[in-house]
Amino acid sequence: MISIIFGKTKPINYIIVLSFLFIFYWFVHFSMFERIYSLGQIFWQFFILSVLFFSVFVVNFIVKRNKVTGVNSFTILFYGLLMVVFPETLLDSNAIFCSFFLLLATRRLISIRSLKNIKFKIFDATIWILVSSLFYDWAVLFLILVVAAIYFYEPKNIRNWLVPLAAIFTVLMIAECVLVLYGTPNFFAEHYTFAVSPSIRYFSYWGHSTKLILFSLTILIAGILAFIKLGKSGFGKVITMQLIGLSFILGLVLNVLLLSDNVYPVMITFFPAVVFMTKYIESLRRANIKEIILMAVVIIPFLVLMTSIAIK
């Protein structure tokens, strides 16, 4: 049943996922964590939710436009289900914004495989990563992804290596002008502290540490299986999967550096995670096995959610 619905790309799939996210978003805020908002804050939450919705479309656009996965909607299904596993991330607006801009950067880097307008894509990706770092300072680590993309696709062109520097200089100049106009010239010094202070209390609670560890192991296994299944696939597909794998590793590193009681950046890892999960599902040839695993993938997040609520 699940494979029949989400095994194809239909508008109903968007309606199902977005409707669920709409209900679940408010459930997390008002029921799970009992947040109280003023009217102005409600409008701000609606804006954050709209960014989350747009992220779902960007995820689907990336995998379809670049043929990262097959013609199905498993990626957006898994993207929504990961929110159920990690509902705390919906409380962190910085996670939603940072993840969104990293998705835009990833979109540009993956599209380099066409070998067209490489410099423009490198420039755009660098700018989006720098914008994402306005929400989490450690997000600048994703500039490593830009370096990797240049190395994989066109390393011998020295001008490609200069493009990220030009993008960084452009952002710094524009940002500095804006900060001076708004009377906050010390923003960079105050924001980019690169502090490393993961909360021991956070990791001591099984609901956080165990979920993150099991999630990481599951996705790493799915990623390994995805690379094995690639076999003799084209050079472009292998590089794309390598970039996505590197993105997942960088996301895990960022999680370890930032996790605390009020910061939940795990959403940054959701895009590479859903790609690996989808590639694994696509590799299954027997329809009954695929359906059983899909049912487990749908049921397990809700079991984890109910367990977390019961223990809380």
Number of C-alpha atoms within 10 A of each C-alpha: 9 14 18 9 14 19 16 14 16 12 9 11 19 19 11 12 19 20 13 13 19 15 10 18 21 17 14 18 18 13 11 14 13 11 11 10 13 8 9 8 11 12 12 14 18 14 12 18 19 13 17 22 18 13 22 22 14 18 23 21 13 20 20 16 12 16 12 19 20 16 14 22 24 28 26 25 22 22 22 20 22 22 20 24 21 19 22 21 22 23 18 16 20 20 20 24 23 24 28 24 22 25 23 20 27 26 21 22 25 24 17 23 18 11 11 10 10 21 18 14 22 24 23 20 28 31 24 22 26 26 20 27 22 18 18 22 20 22 22 19 17 24 19 14 22 24 16 17 22 21 14 16 16 15 14 10 11 10 11 19 18 13 19 21 13 14 19 15 13 14 17 14 12 10 15 17 13 13 15 12 10 9 10 11 15 11 14 15 8 9 13 14 10 14 10 12 11 16 16 11 10 15 17 11 11 12 19 17 13 13 15 19 12 11 14 17 12 14 22 18 14 21 25 14 16 21 19 10 14 15 9 9 10 9 9 15 19 15 17 21 20 17 21 24 22 17 23 23 16 20 24 19 13 23 21 17 17 23 20 17 13 13 19 23 28 23 25 27 23 21 28 25 26 23 27 28 23 24 22 20 19 18 13 13 9 8 9 11 12 18 17 12 13 17 14 11 16 16 12 14 17 14 13 16 16 14 12 16 12 8 7 8
